[in-house]
Amino acid sequence: MIKVTRNLFILLCGIGISNVGSWIYHIALNLIILDRTGSALAVIGLYLLKPLAILFTNGWSGSLIDRMNKRRLMIGLILFEASVIFCLPFIESIWILYGFVLVINMASSVFHPTSMTYITKLIPRNERKRFNAVRSLVDSGAFVIGPAIAGLLFMIGTPIDAIFINAAAVLVAGGLFYLLPDVERDKMTRRASGNFSLATLQEDWRAVYHFSRRSSYVMIIYSFFSAVTVMTWGVDSLEAAFAKEVLLLTNTEYGFLVSVAGAGILLGAIINTLVARMLSDSWLMGMGAIVLSCGYLVFTLSSSFTLASIGCFVLSFSLAFMNTGFYTFYQNNVPVDVMGRIGSLYSFVEALFTILVMLGCGVIAELISIRFSVVTGSVVMLCFAIGLLIYESLPSKRKTSQSDSVLDSLDV
């Protein structure tokens, strides 16, 4: 038990430092791009690089993840990411800078399913919900602390200095991950030494397809959750424009709105850590999605700063509950030995729809209005959330697949 607690503490510290650094990096990079180009459109381009990176990597990366040592791959990706981040301040060309940022996002898109698999292997089943709840609190703290540290750094230095500090933070996180145990030290993944080819990819895609058919309940829940997430991306892409051009908020009011969202995230995460173990994964995920969607709907239908603040607080408050429920459900119902492939391929599809939804919301905003676009997105999000809650509540569908039984039927 002491060893499990130690590993959880190290893992959470590494995740926390990495997340704080990511916020510093995100804000600093936005300022650097804006300073060099003077164009808000150039900054928007940064947001498209993340789903684009997933499209470039997640069709094939899962096959590598499931065949490689997860801890070594995580550390290697972190070292690589830190090295590339360190190079960013020395790049003059804006297009080369975009290229480097794309590479960083590609490394991150591989790291996420790798870390999910490693965490599932490391943490006992009965401790996963507690870990995910505390992780949501750590993520929420990073949302508040990261921008605050970034603002302090900008007062005493420059965005370039913040980029260097982020590279150092990533290295520290890598050092902490090095202290974690190697959960695969005595286990060689089958076919790890085999040739990586198109035939291997096709075989893995078939394995994911067969798992999806045999565990349709699990993957339909996953798809509903992803649909809700995709719609949040679409609405969020117009959030600033809606606040400034429709609600006519001043910069100070908009800044306060962001602070309200931060308070909602933090308070929700604190309460989530206290009550998560008393609630089922499905209830946390389903009701979290419903409350999130209602918060977005209140925000997009608001005509005043007060209503917008209430909507922001409600949607932010629900995030920890929804994510804790989903991560625990996913870890407990997807076979760990194919988790990399399943997570990567479904993330690929999610990224594709994210780009399409963001473009669609932008086109609707231009052709009709910003309010119509965000309200429509919120309504569609709520429909998916209701579908998620109803489907996971059906008694006839609740026979979720367990890792061992499903894994036996898969060629992995």
Sequence and secondary structure as in RCSB ss.txt:
>XXXX:A:sequence
MIKVTRNLFILLCGIGISNVGSWIYHIALNLIILDRTGSALAVIGLYLLKPLAILFTNGWSGSLIDRMNKRRLMI
GLILFEASVIFCLPFIESIWILYGFVLVINMASSVFHPTSMTYITKLIPRNERKRFNAVRSLVDSGAFVIGPAIA
GLLFMIGTPIDAIFINAAAVLVAGGLFYLLPDVERDKMTRRASGNFSLATLQEDWRAVYHFSRRSSYVMIIYSFF
SAVTVMTWGVDSLEAAFAKEVLLLTNTEYGFLVSVAGAGILLGAIINTLVARMLSDSWLMGMGAIVLSCGYLVFT
LSSSFTLASIGCFVLSFSLAFMNTGFYTFYQNNVPVDVMGRIGSLYSFVEALFTILVMLGCGVIAELISIRFSVV
TGSVVMLCFAIGLLIYESLPSKRKTSQSDSVLDSLDV
>XXXX:A:secstr
 HHHHHHHHHHHHHHHHHHHHHHHHHHHHHHHHHHHH  HHHHHHHHHHHHHHHHHHTTTHHHHHTTS HHHHHH
HHHHHHHHHHHHGGG   HHHHHHHHHHHHHHHHHHHHHHHHHHHHHS GGGHHHHHHHHHHHHHHHHHHHHHHH
HHHHHHS HHHHHHHHHHHHHHHHHHHHTS  TTTT   TTTTS   HHHHHHHHHHHHHHHHHTHHHHHHHHHH
HHHHHHHHHHHTTHHHIIIIIS   HHHHHHHHHHHHHHHHHHHHHHHHHGGGS HHHHHHHHHHHHHHHHHHHH
H  SHHHHHHHHHHHHHHHHHHHHHHHHHHHHHS GGGHHHHHHHHHHHHHHHHHHHHHHHHHHHHHT HHHHHH
HHHHHHHHHHHHHHHHHH GGG     HHHHHHTS  
